[in-house]
Amino acid sequence: MRHATGDHTPGTSGYDAELQRHNEVLRRAAGVRLHDHVLDIGCGTGQTTRQAARRARAGSVLGVDVSEPALGRARELARAEGLRNVTFEQADAQAHRFQQERFDLVISRFGTMFFDDPVAAFANIGRALRPAGRLVMMVWQARERNAWDVAIRRSLGGAHGPAAGASEGPDPFSLGDPPAVQEILRASGFADVAFTGVHERVYYGPDVATALAWVRGFTCTGALLKGLDPAGAPRAVEKLRAVLAAHLGDDGVWFDSRAWIITARRAATERGVAG
Ligand SMILES: C[S@@+](CC[C@H](N)C(=O)[O-])C[C@H]1O[C@@H](n2cnc3c(N)ncnc32)[C@H](O)[C@@H]1O
């Protein structure tokens, strides 16, 4: 995936900084309420988990992720903030045995695109929701609609850039196609599936050096550079530096991006609820 490693600390660089505009959109869409029990899928270092916990003061929030280092940081940050209604658990959301019908709301900020079997994963997540409970997740739209990916690929591989390959690992754009996602969610027991386009910029840092260091940490960048010959790799990095410099403005390095907010409800069936 894209940011399995790297600095997730809020500040002028890192994932929370990159997604500062997206985060606000997700916060509003999630609309967490005072008594909600919330599950955050692929929570990483937990910015969205802590945000939900501040709203659900009479409820609770559970953040799950497969990455123990990310969860360690998430716990530290929640403790530092004195949040008592938030817990973090290492779990593969596709298979983890969540308490059934425990949650009112499932949220995710770019944490649901990496399942081996999306239907099994969303069905598993759905069982953790109470009947008619809500799913609100943010995912990337198609690769070619995301200027950051297009620019990285072009600078590392010529005019059109290399096509995405299996060596790059799980696909961050796997939920970018609405009809396909509609079908996945329907087959997983969700209803009322809706898509809202999110057109916000991503932030890579206050200057070119910071942005380059951040982008070089992406899984796709590493994989693309590895595929180049020893002379080609430094040239490609210089091209990447030039592309980042071309996107430097008064307020740092920004790229255009397109995401979806996808909302759905756990479907009711004739017998009661889907299960
Ligand atoms: C792009 S990061 C987003 C992290 C976090 N939501 C945020 O916005 O800061 C994707 C996260 O999903 C996690 N992840 C990937 N597959 C997962 C799975 N099957 N179950 C739980 N977490 C998963 C990764 O470890 C990673 O932390």
The ligand as a Tripos MOL2 file, in Angstrom:
@<TRIPOS>MOLECULE
LIG
   27    29     1     0     0
SMALL
NO_CHARGES

@<TRIPOS>ATOM
      1 C1         -3.2280    4.5600    3.5260 C.3       1 LIG1
      2 S1         -3.1150    4.0120    5.1700 S.3       1 LIG1
      3 C2         -4.3580    4.9690    6.0000 C.3       1 LIG1
      4 C3         -4.1580    5.0310    7.4920 C.3       1 LIG1
      5 C4         -5.1660    5.8810    8.2580 C.3       1 LIG1
      6 N1         -6.5440    5.5320    7.9710 N.3       1 LIG1
      7 C5         -4.9350    7.3430    8.0090 C.2       1 LIG1
      8 O1         -5.7010    7.9450    7.2540 O.co2     1 LIG1
      9 O2         -3.9630    7.8860    8.5680 O.co2     1 LIG1
     10 C6         -3.9160    2.4210    5.0540 C.3       1 LIG1
     11 C7         -3.9100    1.6750    6.3480 C.3       1 LIG1
     12 O3         -4.7060    0.4880    6.2070 O.3       1 LIG1
     13 C8         -4.0930   -0.5450    6.9440 C.3       1 LIG1
     14 N2         -4.5980   -1.8270    6.4390 N.ar      1 LIG1
     15 C9         -4.3790   -2.3850    5.2220 C.ar      1 LIG1
     16 N3         -5.0160   -3.5630    5.1190 N.ar      1 LIG1
     17 C10        -5.6900   -3.7570    6.2900 C.ar      1 LIG1
     18 C11        -6.5290   -4.7980    6.7960 C.ar      1 LIG1
     19 N4         -6.8120   -5.8790    6.0590 N.pl3     1 LIG1
     20 N5         -7.0450   -4.6680    8.0400 N.ar      1 LIG1
     21 C12        -6.7320   -3.5760    8.7960 C.ar      1 LIG1
     22 N6         -5.9300   -2.5670    8.3720 N.ar      1 LIG1
     23 C13        -5.4220   -2.6510    7.1360 C.ar      1 LIG1
     24 C14        -2.6000   -0.3010    6.7110 C.3       1 LIG1
     25 O4         -1.7920   -0.9310    7.6670 O.3       1 LIG1
     26 C15        -2.5280    1.2180    6.7840 C.3       1 LIG1
     27 O5         -2.2720    1.6910    8.0830 O.3       1 LIG1
@<TRIPOS>BOND
     1     1     2 1
     2     2     3 1
     3     2    10 1
     4     3     4 1
     5     4     5 1
     6     5     6 1
     7     5     7 1
     8     7     8 2
     9     7     9 1
    10    10    11 1
    11    11    12 1
    12    11    26 1
    13    12    13 1
    14    13    14 1
    15    13    24 1
    16    14    15 ar
    17    14    23 ar
    18    15    16 ar
    19    16    17 ar
    20    17    18 ar
    21    17    23 ar
    22    18    19 1
    23    18    20 ar
    24    20    21 ar
    25    21    22 ar
    26    22    23 ar
    27    24    25 1
    28    24    26 1
    29    26    27 1
@<TRIPOS>SUBSTRUCTURE
     1 LIG1         1 GROUP 0 **** ****
